[in-house]
Amino acid sequence: MSQASPEPQHRDQPPGEDELWEAIADPSRRKVLDLILAHGRAMAHAAQVMAAAAARWDSRLDAIKRLAEASAHANPLTSAPLTSTDAVQAGSASEKPG
């Protein structure tokens, strides 16, 4: 592969195997490819961390909802509003394995 840009009619075609190996072998291109891969891995890891945090929040919100519904059904006219302590305890109980 020459250092010149590819011919216009070849730009829409994917590179062949030789062109890919040549791009990897070039030190400056290899550095760019390594940076792109590292960034992609970091983004994938961040997405996994955020998904896990979202799942924990969903679990807590479900526990709060169940607690509120149970309280409302047990005492429909006299049920007191939930306190922040009730919500925290409900979230802690939902995180225990079992």
N, C-alpha and C positions, 0 to 999 in steps of 0.2 A: 504494500500500500504506500503510495507516495505521500509526501507532506502536503500536497495541494488538496484543496477541497474536492470532494467527489463531484463527478459530472452531475448537472441538474437532473437528468433523467434517472439517476441512480439514488437520489436522496430519499425517495419514498420507499425504497426497498430496504428490508432489514439487512444488516451487515452479515457477511458470510463468516464461517468459522475462522478463516485465516485473519480477517480483519479484527475479529474479537481477540484472538490471541496476540496479535500485534499491538492492539490497544492496551492489553494487560501488561505486555512486556515493556512498553514505554514507561519510564519512571515517573514522569510528570502525570501522565494519564492514570497510572496505577495509583498514585497518591490521591487523585480526585475520586477514583472509584472506591478506594478505601474509605475516604471521608463520607461518600454517599452511603456506603454500606453501614458505617458506624452510626450515622444519623438515623438511618432506617431502623436499626436495632434499638437505638435509644428511644425512638418514637414508639416502637412496638412495646417496649418495656413500660414506658409511661402509660400507654393505653391499658395495659394489663393492670397496673397499679390503680389507675382511675376506675377501672371496671370493678376491681375488688372493693374499693372504697364505696362505690355506688351500691354494690350488693350488701355491704354492711349497713348502709343507711336504709336501704329498702327493708332489711330485716328489722331494724329498729322501728321504722315507721309502721310496719305490719304489727309489731308487738304493741305499739301505742294504740293503734286502731283497735286491736282485739281487746285491750284493756278498757278503752273507752266504750266499746260496744257492750262488753260484759257489765260494766258499771251502769250503763244506761238501761240494760235489760233487767238488772237486779233491782234497781230502784228508779223506775221511770219518772216519778214525780219529785223525788227527794235526792236524786243523785247529785253529789257535789262535783264541781268541775275538777279536772285533774290538775295536780300541782306539778311543778317541774321535777320534784323528787320522784313522783309516781312515774313520770316518763322515763327518767334515768334508770329506775329500777326495772321497768319493763324492757328497756333496751339491753340492760345487763343480763337479764334472764334469757333473752332470745339468743345471746351470743354463746351461752354455755353449751358445750357439746352434749349430745345425748339423744 
